[in-house]
Amino acid sequence: MTDSYNAEQIVAQLRQNNLTVATAESLTAGMLSSAIADVSGASTVLHGGIIAYNNAIKHRLLGVSADTLAARGAVDAETAKQMARGARERLNADLGIATTGVAGPDPSEGKAVGIVFIALATAEETSAKLLRFGGNREKIRRSTVAASLKLMAEWLERYG
């Protein structure tokens, strides 16, 4: 199953359930939004995305708590959850999905290369998942997109 196929399924399921999505991306820097937007008809479900590579942007545009960023850093489950909630709320979507992690080549904030957090936020709940990927920077980023699409597909399966 390719990322494109997953994205096609996700767009179809979002449309079928009359749901919308917004993204908040750090290490993937727009790749997740792009994967969704590559699907014909995505404009009916994708409200937009915020690329927040910088912590000040995470705070200012997504509403990630300055205390969370200071205490836990950018690569953390709570940071990812706040990013997902911020995207959902600020872009007025039903779902918010966020990616943050270390793509390498060097560790960041004491976190090893390949550590990734993906969070999904709805009006009712927000959850985050810790993943560890191997490979180079490109592989880690692509793996993060694939895992994000999978997480959305799993949520949509439970929802529908």
Secondary structure, DSSP 4 states (H G I P E B T S, - for coil): --HHHHHHHHHHHHHHTT--EEEEESTTTTHHHHHHHTSTTGGGTEEEEEE--SHHHHHHHH---HHHHHHH-SSSHHHHHHHHHHHHHHTT-SEEEEEEE--SSS-BTTBPTTEEEEEEE-SS-EEEEEEE--S-HHHHHHHHHHHHHHHHHHHHHHH-
